[in-house]
Amino acid sequence: MTDTPGRADDHTTADVVDSPPGKVTRWMRRAGITLLGLIVVAAALDLLGPRTGEVEESAGPWTLAVSYPSVTRAGQPVPLHLSITSDTGFGDTVQLSLCDEFFNDLDFQNWYPNPAAETNQPPRIVYEFDPPPSGDTLEISLDARTAPGQFGELDDCEVAVLVDDEPVVSTSFTAWRLP
């Protein structure tokens, strides 16, 4: 573009000096590119995707095994599965106590099987399930997703089997919700 004689230069880049970037600028650019590269590599290795964990605890005739979402993201399924085994059999109901904080950020679909009763005793939720029709193991699964729009955080949760409102076996897990 040529300037018309008598008119001021109106280019938006007229006052920009064409010089190489300084040391700090170069290092900041390299750090940003490295960070972006690490995120791409972590995603390619599936390190940022959902993960499940498993914990198991036994006490006396009781065994409680929990498969839980150790890492999840908004909108992702939350695979919570509980297996309760009693060598001495079950009574009329099976009481299960769970932390209520873990469930604050979930979109519930359904429990399988459905609980016969539910009681809120902050900071816990107590579910009562019918005993299995046969055998010594009760399998419980939750169909839920992490609610959309959730920020990242760690949730610690304790799960306990109760008999006469007293824990007979318990275990805990930590779920990490990524933003």
N, CA, C and O of each residue as an XYZ file, in Angstrom:
716
protein
N       0.847     -1.165      0.000
C       0.000      0.000      0.000
C       0.891      1.225      0.000
O       1.867      1.298      0.747
N       0.558      2.157     -0.817
C       1.369      3.375     -0.908
C       0.669      4.499     -0.188
O      -0.559      4.589     -0.159
N       1.476      5.341      0.385
C       0.922      6.492      1.100
C       0.665      7.618      0.122
O       1.433      7.858     -0.810
N      -0.417      8.286      0.361
C      -0.727      9.463     -0.435
C       0.060     10.630      0.148
O       0.075     10.808      1.366
N       0.712     11.426     -0.691
C       1.478     12.549     -0.152
C       0.577     13.464      0.674
O      -0.539     13.789      0.269
N       1.085     13.875      1.845
C       0.346     14.795      2.695
C      -0.556     14.094      3.703
O      -1.131     14.768      4.557
N      -0.704     12.799      3.646
C      -1.554     12.078      4.607
C      -0.680     11.323      5.600
O       0.396     10.838      5.253
N      -1.150     11.232      6.827
C      -0.416     10.510      7.864
C      -0.553      9.006      7.623
O      -1.538      8.538      7.053
N       0.451      8.271      8.070
C       0.423      6.819      7.937
C      -0.649      6.259      8.876
O      -0.584      6.491     10.083
N      -1.629      5.528      8.345
C      -2.716      5.022      9.181
C      -2.698      3.494      9.324
O      -3.728      2.903      9.649
N      -1.589      2.866      9.097
C      -1.491      1.428      9.295
C      -1.593      1.102     10.780
O      -1.071      1.842     11.614
N      -2.254      0.009     11.113
C      -2.389     -0.365     12.521
C      -1.108     -0.944     13.088
O      -0.956     -1.038     14.306
N      -0.192     -1.329     12.228
C       1.065     -1.900     12.702
C       2.243     -0.967     12.449
O       3.395     -1.400     12.472
N       1.967      0.280     12.214
C       3.034      1.217     11.868
C       4.022      1.403     13.008
O       5.211      1.606     12.763
N       3.544      1.337     14.269
C       4.445      1.582     15.388
C       5.046      0.303     15.979
O       5.761      0.367     16.979
N       4.768     -0.850     15.377
C       5.320     -2.110     15.862
C       6.731     -2.266     15.342
O       6.992     -2.149     14.145
N       7.633     -2.531     16.265
C       9.033     -2.714     15.900
C       9.257     -4.188     15.593
O       8.850     -5.063     16.356
N       9.898     -4.444     14.486
C      10.172     -5.815     14.079
C      11.501     -6.239     14.693
O      12.571     -6.031     14.119
N      11.398     -6.857     15.911
C      12.618     -7.308     16.583
C      12.368     -8.707     17.127
O      11.219     -9.092     17.342
N      13.434     -9.470     17.351
C      13.253    -10.822     17.883
C      12.708    -10.755     19.320
O      12.970     -9.796     20.047
N      11.946    -11.788     19.718
C      11.396    -11.800     21.074
C      12.511    -11.919     22.109
O      13.572    -12.478     21.832
N      12.259    -11.387     23.303
C      13.236    -11.448     24.377
C      13.309    -12.847     24.984
O      12.524    -13.730     24.639
N      14.276    -13.034     25.905
C      14.477    -14.336     26.529
C      13.232    -14.810     27.280
O      12.837    -15.969     27.149
N      12.614    -13.929     28.063
C      11.438    -14.313     28.855
C      10.299    -14.726     27.935
O       9.606    -15.708     28.203
N      10.105    -13.994     26.871
C       9.038    -14.320     25.921
C       9.275    -15.678     25.281
O       8.346    -16.472     25.140
N      10.515    -15.946     24.895
C      10.831    -17.245     24.301
C      10.578    -18.372     25.289
O      10.003    -19.394     24.912
N      10.993    -18.216     26.551
C      10.788    -19.271     27.544
C       9.307    -19.465     27.865
O       8.860    -20.594     28.072
N       8.558    -18.392     27.906
C       7.111    -18.507     28.153
C       6.445    -19.253     26.995
O       5.582    -20.101     27.220
N       6.835    -18.947     25.779
C       6.279    -19.624     24.609
C       6.633    -21.112     24.649
O       5.778    -21.957     24.380
N       7.873    -21.437     24.979
C       8.300    -22.842     25.065
C       7.531    -23.584     26.169
O       7.117    -24.728     25.982
N       7.347    -22.927     27.310
C       6.605    -23.557     28.413
C       5.157    -23.815     28.003
O       4.606    -24.872     28.311
N       4.547    -22.869     27.318
C       3.168    -23.051     26.858
C       3.046    -24.187     25.857
O       2.121    -24.995     25.938
N       3.967    -24.250     24.922
C       3.950    -25.321     23.920
C       4.200    -26.672     24.589
O       3.574    -27.666     24.219
N       5.108    -26.723     25.572
C       5.386    -27.967     26.296
C       4.152    -28.423     27.063
O       3.803    -29.603     27.031
N       3.488    -27.494     27.755
C       2.281    -27.836     28.499
C       1.197    -28.362     27.565
O       0.557    -29.369     27.868
N       0.987    -27.706     26.457
C       0.010    -28.167     25.479
C       0.380    -29.545     24.943
O      -0.490    -30.399     24.770
N       1.675    -29.767     24.678
C       2.135    -31.073     24.210
C       1.896    -32.165     25.251
O       1.493    -33.274     24.901
N       2.141    -31.859     26.537
C       1.897    -32.838     27.599
C       0.419    -33.195     27.689
O       0.078    -34.360     27.896
N      -0.452    -32.219     27.537
C      -1.893    -32.488     27.569
C      -2.292    -33.381     26.400
O      -3.084    -34.307     26.574
N      -1.756    -33.117     25.215
C      -2.065    -33.934     24.038
C      -1.555    -35.368     24.223
O      -2.253    -36.324     23.885
N      -0.342    -35.516     24.758
C       0.214    -36.856     24.988
C      -0.605    -37.600     26.042
O      -0.907    -38.781     25.867
N      -0.970    -36.917     27.145
C      -1.782    -37.553     28.192
C      -3.131    -38.000     27.633
O      -3.617    -39.081     27.967
N      -3.731    -37.175     26.789
C      -5.010    -37.550     26.183
C      -4.829    -38.720     25.217
O      -5.671    -39.617     25.173
N      -3.749    -38.723     24.447
C      -3.498    -39.818     23.501
C      -3.262    -41.135     24.236
O      -3.614    -42.196     23.721
N      -2.676    -41.087     25.422
C      -2.431    -42.299     26.215
C      -3.636    -42.641     27.095
O      -3.567    -43.557     27.915
N      -4.718    -41.917     26.928
C      -5.964    -42.128     27.676
C      -5.761    -41.980     29.185
O      -6.368    -42.704     29.974
N      -4.906    -41.039     29.578
C      -4.676    -40.789     30.996
C      -5.695    -39.814     31.580
O      -5.797    -39.683     32.800
N      -6.442    -39.136     30.728
C      -7.417    -38.163     31.200
C      -8.849    -38.683     31.137
O      -9.784    -37.974     31.512
N      -9.024    -39.896     30.673
C     -10.357    -40.462     30.534
C     -10.859    -41.062     31.830
O     -10.142    -41.097     32.829
N     -12.094    -41.533     31.809
C     -12.667    -42.133     33.019
C     -11.916    -43.399     33.430
O     -11.424    -44.152     32.590
N     -11.842    -43.610     34.733
C     -11.178    -44.780     35.297
C     -12.035    -45.333     36.434
O     -12.782    -44.600     37.081
N     -11.914    -46.622     36.661
C     -12.598    -47.232     37.792
C     -11.562    -47.798     38.753
O     -10.453    -48.159     38.361
N     -11.951    -47.864     40.010
C     -11.112    -48.447     41.042
C     -11.910    -49.499     41.789
O     -13.134    -49.561     41.676
N     -11.220    -50.312     42.539
C     -11.891    -51.353     43.321
C     -11.276    -51.410     44.708
O     -10.058    -51.339     44.872
N     -12.147    -51.540     45.704
C     -11.718    -51.760     47.079
C     -12.552    -52.897     47.653
O     -13.694    -53.113     47.247
N     -11.969    -53.617     48.597
C     -12.688    -54.720     49.241
C     -12.268    -54.781     50.698
O     -11.098    -54.589     51.027
N     -13.215    -55.045     51.551
C     -12.952    -55.153     52.982
C     -13.761    -56.308     53.547
O     -14.906    -56.526     53.151
N     -13.168    -57.041     54.468
C     -13.860    -58.140     55.135
C     -13.787    -57.936     56.635
O     -12.794    -57.438     57.164
N     -14.863    -58.331     57.315
C     -14.914    -58.296     58.779
C     -15.863    -59.395     59.222
O     -17.058    -59.349     58.928
N     -15.337    -60.372     59.921
C     -16.168    -61.495     60.349
C     -16.731    -62.219     59.143
O     -15.996    -62.532     58.206
N     -18.038    -62.490     59.156
C     -18.642    -63.204     58.025
C     -18.983    -62.288     56.848
O     -19.514    -62.757     55.841
N     -18.688    -60.995     56.959
C     -19.094    -60.027     55.944
C     -17.942    -59.642     55.036
O     -16.802    -59.503     55.480
N     -18.255    -59.470     53.747
C     -17.308    -58.938     52.770
C     -18.037    -57.879     51.953
O     -19.148    -58.099     51.471
N     -17.395    -56.734     51.807
C     -17.942    -55.637     51.017
C     -16.933    -55.291     49.938
O     -15.802    -54.914     50.242
N     -17.336    -55.417     48.674
C     -16.482    -55.059     47.539
C     -17.161    -53.923     46.791
O     -18.362    -53.971     46.526
N     -16.374    -52.890     46.451
C     -16.919    -51.718     45.777
C     -16.087    -51.430     44.534
O     -14.863    -51.317     44.605
N     -16.757    -51.316     43.409
C     -16.145    -50.837     42.174
C     -16.695    -49.433     41.968
O     -17.910    -49.247     41.909
N     -15.826    -48.456     41.858
C     -16.235    -47.050     41.884
C     -15.526    -46.246     40.798
O     -14.535    -46.712     40.236
N     -16.018    -45.051     40.497
C     -15.351    -44.197     39.513
C     -14.180    -43.465     40.166
O     -14.399    -42.516     40.918
N     -12.960    -43.877     39.901
C     -11.820    -43.190     40.503
C     -11.525    -41.878     39.773
O     -11.058    -40.922     40.392
N     -11.789    -41.821     38.476
C     -11.651    -40.589     37.694
C     -12.861    -40.496     36.776
O     -13.191    -41.452     36.073
N     -13.517    -39.347     36.783
C     -14.666    -39.142     35.904
C     -14.694    -37.691     35.443
O     -13.993    -36.838     35.988
N     -15.495    -37.430     34.454
C     -15.663    -36.077     33.910
C     -17.153    -35.800     33.783
O     -17.967    -36.722     33.831
N     -17.504    -34.550     33.624
C     -18.907    -34.157     33.465
C     -19.537    -34.911     32.304
O     -18.975    -34.981     31.211
N     -20.719    -35.477     32.562
C     -21.463    -36.190     31.541
C     -21.068    -37.648     31.373
O     -21.719    -38.374     30.621
N     -20.019    -38.096     32.054
C     -19.550    -39.470     31.920
C     -20.303    -40.405     32.871
O     -20.754    -39.968     33.929
N     -20.444    -41.671     32.514
C     -21.064    -42.635     33.426
C     -20.254    -42.790     34.710
O     -19.030    -42.660     34.713
N     -20.955    -43.068     35.782
C     -20.333    -43.288     37.085
C     -20.606    -44.738     37.472
O     -21.664    -45.032     38.029
N     -19.680    -45.647     37.191
C     -19.921    -47.068     37.432
C     -19.727    -47.446     38.902
O     -18.626    -47.825     39.303
N     -20.781    -47.347     39.700
C     -20.717    -47.730     41.105
C     -21.394    -49.086     41.258
O     -22.583    -49.239     40.979
N     -20.617    -50.064     41.705
C     -21.147    -51.418     41.889
C     -20.706    -51.922     43.254
O     -19.529    -51.838     43.606
N     -21.657    -52.445     44.023
C     -21.377    -52.956     45.362
C     -21.745    -54.427     45.432
O     -22.780    -54.846     44.912
N     -20.896    -55.199     46.073
C     -21.148    -56.621     46.268
C     -21.014    -56.901     47.759
O     -19.951    -56.703     48.347
N     -22.102    -57.361     48.362
C     -22.132    -57.638     49.797
C     -22.314    -59.138     49.969
O     -23.280    -59.719     49.474
N     -21.380    -59.754     50.672
C     -21.439    -61.190     50.916
C     -21.472    -61.435     52.417
O     -20.717    -60.832     53.179
N     -22.370    -62.339     52.826
C     -22.455    -62.737     54.229
C     -22.464    -64.258     54.305
O     -23.337    -64.914     53.736
N     -21.493    -64.805     55.007
C     -21.426    -66.259     55.166
C     -22.557    -66.789     56.044
O     -22.895    -67.971     55.985
N     -23.139    -65.909     56.855
C     -24.212    -66.322     57.768
C     -25.592    -65.965     57.244
O     -26.586    -66.164     57.942
N     -25.670    -65.442     56.029
C     -26.962    -65.066     55.449
C     -27.361    -63.650     55.843
O     -26.688    -62.983     56.628
N     -28.474    -63.220     55.275
C     -28.981    -61.877     55.511
C     -30.252    -61.948     56.347
O     -30.925    -62.978     56.388
N     -30.571    -60.841     57.012
C     -31.824    -60.762     57.760
C     -32.954    -60.361     56.826
O     -32.942    -60.705     55.644
N     -33.934    -59.629     57.359
C     -35.074    -59.187     56.559
C     -34.684    -58.122     55.545
O     -35.253    -58.066     54.455
N     -33.718    -57.276     55.897
C     -33.241    -56.233     54.982
C     -31.729    -56.140     55.081
O     -31.114    -56.594     56.046
N     -31.151    -55.537     54.053
C     -29.713    -55.264     54.035
C     -29.580    -53.745     54.034
O     -30.010    -53.076     53.094
N     -28.978    -53.205     55.100
C     -28.792    -51.761     55.196
C     -27.413    -51.389     54.673
O     -26.410    -52.029     54.988
N     -27.396    -50.340     53.869
C     -26.163    -49.863     53.272
C     -26.065    -48.363     53.517
O     -26.975    -47.613     53.165
N     -24.969    -47.926     54.118
C     -24.748    -46.512     54.422
C     -23.694    -45.961     53.474
O     -22.614    -46.534     53.329
N     -24.015    -44.842     52.828
C     -23.089    -44.194     51.895
C     -22.998    -42.708     52.228
O     -23.941    -42.124     52.764
N     -21.866    -42.106     51.909
C     -21.705    -40.663     52.113
C     -22.623    -39.921     51.147
O     -22.742    -40.310     49.985
N     -23.273    -38.859     51.616
C     -24.180    -38.134     50.718
C     -23.443    -37.128     49.839
O     -23.965    -36.728     48.799
N     -22.234    -36.708     50.236
C     -21.472    -35.726     49.460
C     -21.146    -36.256     48.053
O     -21.174    -35.503     47.080
N     -20.843    -37.527     47.959
C     -20.498    -38.138     46.670
C     -21.646    -38.019     45.674
O     -21.416    -37.871     44.474
N     -22.880    -38.084     46.166
C     -24.050    -38.105     45.294
C     -24.551    -36.720     44.906
O     -25.457    -36.600     44.080
N     -23.972    -35.668     45.493
C     -24.421    -34.306     45.185
C     -24.178    -33.911     43.740
O     -24.894    -33.062     43.209
N     -23.202    -34.497     43.101
C     -22.818    -34.100     41.751
C     -23.171    -35.141     40.695
O     -22.567    -35.176     39.623
N     -24.151    -35.986     41.001
C     -24.539    -37.040     40.063
C     -25.951    -36.820     39.550
O     -26.811    -36.295     40.258
N     -26.178    -37.227     38.313
C     -27.527    -37.332     37.762
C     -27.928    -38.795     37.890
O     -27.470    -39.651     37.133
N     -28.795    -39.063     38.868
C     -29.231    -40.431     39.130
C     -30.135    -40.924     38.008
O     -30.943    -40.170     37.466
N     -29.988    -42.186     37.673
C     -30.928    -42.857     36.796
C     -31.726    -43.857     37.634
O     -32.945    -43.753     37.764
N     -30.992    -44.844     38.208
C     -31.689    -45.855     38.989
C     -30.693    -46.745     39.722
O     -29.546    -46.890     39.299
N     -31.140    -47.337     40.822
C     -30.415    -48.395     41.510
C     -30.927    -49.726     40.967
O     -32.106    -49.850     40.635
N     -30.052    -50.711     40.875
C     -30.453    -52.069     40.496
C     -29.908    -53.035     41.521
O     -28.690    -53.203     41.570
N     -30.694    -53.667     42.325
C     -32.145    -53.528     42.466
C     -32.491    -52.221     43.177
O     -31.632    -51.574     43.776
N     -33.766    -51.850     43.094
C     -34.209    -50.631     43.771
C     -34.226    -50.848     45.275
O     -34.593    -51.927     45.740
N     -33.833    -49.832     46.041
C     -33.897    -49.977     47.496
C     -35.348    -49.998     47.973
O     -36.221    -49.369     47.375
N     -35.587    -50.735     49.063
C     -36.925    -50.790     49.665
C     -37.201    -49.518     50.460
O     -38.357    -49.123     50.611
N     -36.150    -48.871     50.973
C     -36.300    -47.637     51.749
C     -35.022    -46.822     51.646
O     -33.948    -47.348     51.356
N     -35.165    -45.528     51.888
C     -34.033    -44.599     51.842
C     -34.207    -43.591     52.968
O     -35.284    -43.017     53.134
N     -33.145    -43.376     53.743
C     -33.190    -42.433     54.852
C     -31.975    -41.530     54.775
O     -30.854    -41.999     54.581
N     -32.201    -40.236     54.927
C     -31.105    -39.276     54.935
C     -30.726    -38.991     56.382
O     -31.539    -38.493     57.160
N     -29.487    -39.310     56.734
C     -28.948    -39.039     58.059
C     -27.622    -38.319     57.855
O     -26.558    -38.925     57.986
N     -27.683    -36.990     57.524
C     -26.450    -36.273     57.165
C     -25.309    -36.555     58.133
O     -25.512    -36.558     59.347
N     -24.142    -36.785     57.619
C     -23.682    -36.726     56.229
C     -23.774    -38.068     55.505
O     -22.943    -38.358     54.644
N     -24.751    -38.877     55.835
C     -24.897    -40.213     55.262
C     -26.280    -40.390     54.635
O     -27.226    -39.676     54.969
N     -26.376    -41.335     53.741
C     -27.648    -41.805     53.209
C     -27.689    -43.297     53.501
O     -26.743    -44.023     53.194
N     -28.779    -43.750     54.090
C     -28.920    -45.168     54.412
C     -29.994    -45.758     53.501
O     -31.138    -45.304     53.487
N     -29.601    -46.778     52.744
C     -30.515    -47.496     51.865
C     -30.805    -48.861     52.482
O     -29.922    -49.487     53.069
N     -32.035    -49.309     52.346
C     -32.397    -50.662     52.768
C     -32.799    -51.441     51.525
O     -33.675    -51.027     50.765
N     -32.141    -52.572     51.338
C     -32.415    -53.440     50.198
C     -32.991    -54.749     50.698
O     -32.676    -55.207     51.796
N     -33.837    -55.340     49.879
C     -34.326    -56.685     50.185
C     -33.159    -57.653     50.014
O     -32.325    -57.461     49.129
N     -33.091    -58.679     50.838
C     -31.995    -59.648     50.681
C     -32.136    -60.395     49.360
O     -33.225    -60.437     48.786
N     -31.052    -60.981     48.874
C     -31.153    -61.738     47.621
C     -32.074    -62.936     47.808
O     -32.107    -63.524     48.888
N     -32.822    -63.306     46.770
C     -33.742    -64.435     46.888
C     -33.044    -65.755     47.178
O     -33.622    -66.648     47.797
N     -31.804    -65.875     46.732
C     -31.039    -67.090     47.023
C     -29.560    -66.718     47.050
O     -29.151    -65.720     46.458
N     -28.783    -67.510     47.727
C     -27.348    -67.271     47.775
C     -26.954    -66.361     48.922
O     -27.788    -65.901     49.701
N     -25.653    -66.117     48.998
C     -25.135    -65.314     50.095
C     -24.493    -64.010     49.634
O     -23.732    -63.396     50.381
N     -24.798    -63.579     48.390
C     -24.229    -62.337     47.856
C     -25.327    -61.463     47.280
O     -26.167    -61.918     46.502
N     -25.303    -60.192     47.680
C     -26.212    -59.190     47.135
C     -25.402    -58.264     46.245
O     -24.444    -57.643     46.705
N     -25.774    -58.165     44.975
C     -25.108    -57.294     44.003
C     -25.978    -56.062     43.801
O     -27.171    -56.179     43.523
N     -25.382    -54.877     43.942
C     -26.111    -53.612     43.790
C     -25.334    -52.746     42.809
O     -24.116    -52.613     42.927
N     -26.034    -52.154     41.837
C     -25.403    -51.263     40.866
C     -26.171    -49.959     40.788
O     -27.394    -49.932     40.931
N     -25.444    -48.886     40.562
C     -26.040    -47.565     40.386
C     -25.841    -47.133     38.947
O     -24.726    -47.155     38.427
N     -26.928    -46.743     38.312
C     -26.867    -46.171     36.975
C     -26.939    -44.659     37.149
O     -27.996    -44.117     37.471
N     -25.814    -43.978     36.935
C     -25.749    -42.526     37.113
C     -24.664    -41.958     36.209
O     -23.814    -42.678     35.686
N     -24.726    -40.659     36.047
C     -23.715    -39.917     35.293
C     -23.267    -38.742     36.142
O     -24.009    -38.261     36.999
N     -22.038    -38.281     35.896
C     -21.591    -37.060     36.543
C     -22.388    -35.914     35.930
O     -22.487    -35.801     34.708
N     -22.950    -35.074     36.776
C     -23.776    -33.962     36.294
C     -22.934    -33.036     35.419
O     -21.753    -32.824     35.695
N     -23.539    -32.482     34.362
C     -22.794    -31.563     33.508
C     -22.480    -30.264     34.239
O     -23.176    -29.887     35.182
N     -21.436    -29.594     33.800
C     -21.089    -28.295     34.352
C     -20.444    -28.346     35.720
O     -20.413    -27.334     36.420
N     -19.923    -29.504     36.125
C     -19.302    -29.635     37.440
C     -17.824    -29.262     37.354
O     -17.140    -29.580     36.381
N     -17.355    -28.587     38.382
C     -15.935    -28.261     38.469
C     -15.199    -29.456     39.050
O     -15.812    -30.334     39.657
N     -13.909    -29.490     38.867
C     -13.124    -30.605     39.372
C     -13.005    -30.581     40.885
O     -12.893    -29.517     41.493
N     -13.030    -31.759     41.487
C     -12.797    -31.897     42.920
C     -12.599    -33.363     43.267
O     -12.888    -34.252     42.465
N     -12.108    -33.599     44.460
C     -11.960    -34.947     44.998
C     -13.076    -35.194     45.996
O     -13.342    -34.351     46.853
N     -13.729    -36.338     45.893
C     -14.771    -36.730     46.842
C     -14.326    -37.995     47.557
O     -14.039    -39.008     46.919
N     -14.270    -37.934     48.875
C     -13.998    -39.118     49.684
C     -15.333    -39.681     50.133
O     -16.222    -38.935     50.542
N     -15.472    -40.984     50.058
C     -16.743    -41.609     50.410
C     -16.491    -42.885     51.197
O     -15.605    -43.673     50.869
N     -17.282    -43.070     52.233
C     -17.237    -44.307     53.002
C     -18.530    -45.063     52.767
O     -19.613    -44.479     52.757
N     -18.405    -46.368     52.577
C     -19.542    -47.262     52.375
C     -19.516    -48.270     53.515
O     -18.467    -48.833     53.828
N     -20.669    -48.495     54.135
C     -20.725    -49.438     55.251
C     -21.987    -50.282     55.159
O     -23.044    -49.800     54.752
N     -21.864    -51.544     55.542
C     -23.021    -52.416     55.704
C     -23.412    -52.327     57.180
O     -22.571    -52.466     58.068
N     -24.693    -52.095     57.422
C     -25.185    -51.938     58.787
C     -26.043    -53.124     59.187
O     -26.800    -53.658     58.377
N     -25.920    -53.527     60.430
C     -26.814    -54.501     61.036
C     -27.297    -53.853     62.328
O     -26.490    -53.499     63.187
N     -28.613    -53.699     62.465
C     -29.202    -52.987     63.605
C     -28.596    -51.599     63.747
O     -28.264    -51.164     64.850
N     -28.456    -50.907     62.616
C     -27.934    -49.535     62.537
C     -26.477    -49.394     62.984
O     -26.024    -48.277     63.235
N     -25.746    -50.477     63.088
C     -24.323    -50.444     63.448
C     -23.504    -51.040     62.298
O     -23.874    -52.079     61.753
N     -22.382    -50.384     61.923
C     -21.560    -50.917     60.834
C     -20.909    -52.249     61.208
O     -20.349    -52.403     62.293
N     -20.998    -53.198     60.288
C     -20.339    -54.492     60.487
C     -19.126    -54.641     59.571
O     -18.198    -55.390     59.878
N     -19.137    -53.930     58.451
C     -17.985    -53.881     57.552
C     -18.089    -52.573     56.777
O     -19.180    -52.154     56.389
N     -16.938    -51.932     56.555
C     -16.942    -50.680     55.798
C     -15.650    -50.543     55.019
O     -14.640    -51.169     55.341
N     -15.702    -49.727     54.005
C     -14.530    -49.393     53.209
C     -14.730    -47.979     52.677
O     -15.830    -47.433     52.754
N     -13.687    -47.398     52.150
C     -13.802    -46.043     51.614
C     -13.052    -45.945     50.296
O     -12.189    -46.766     49.984
N     -13.405    -44.919     49.534
C     -12.753    -44.679     48.256
C     -12.733    -43.186     47.983
O     -13.446    -42.411     48.621
N     -11.904    -42.795     47.023
C     -11.805    -41.396     46.599
C     -12.073    -41.335     45.111
O     -11.465    -42.067     44.330
N     -12.990    -40.454     44.719
C     -13.323    -40.241     43.312
C     -12.837    -38.848     42.913
O     -13.072    -37.872     43.626
N     -12.167    -38.765     41.780
C     -11.648    -37.503     41.274
C     -12.476    -37.104     40.074
O     -12.498    -37.809     39.065
N     -13.157    -35.977     40.178
C     -13.973    -35.460     39.093
C     -13.172    -34.367     38.395
O     -12.873    -33.331     38.988
N     -12.827    -34.608     37.130
C     -12.102    -33.625     36.339
C     -13.061    -32.584     35.778
O     -14.225    -32.896     35.528
N     -12.606    -31.373     35.578
C     -13.508    -30.352     34.997
C     -13.805    -30.623     33.538
O     -14.542    -29.865     32.907
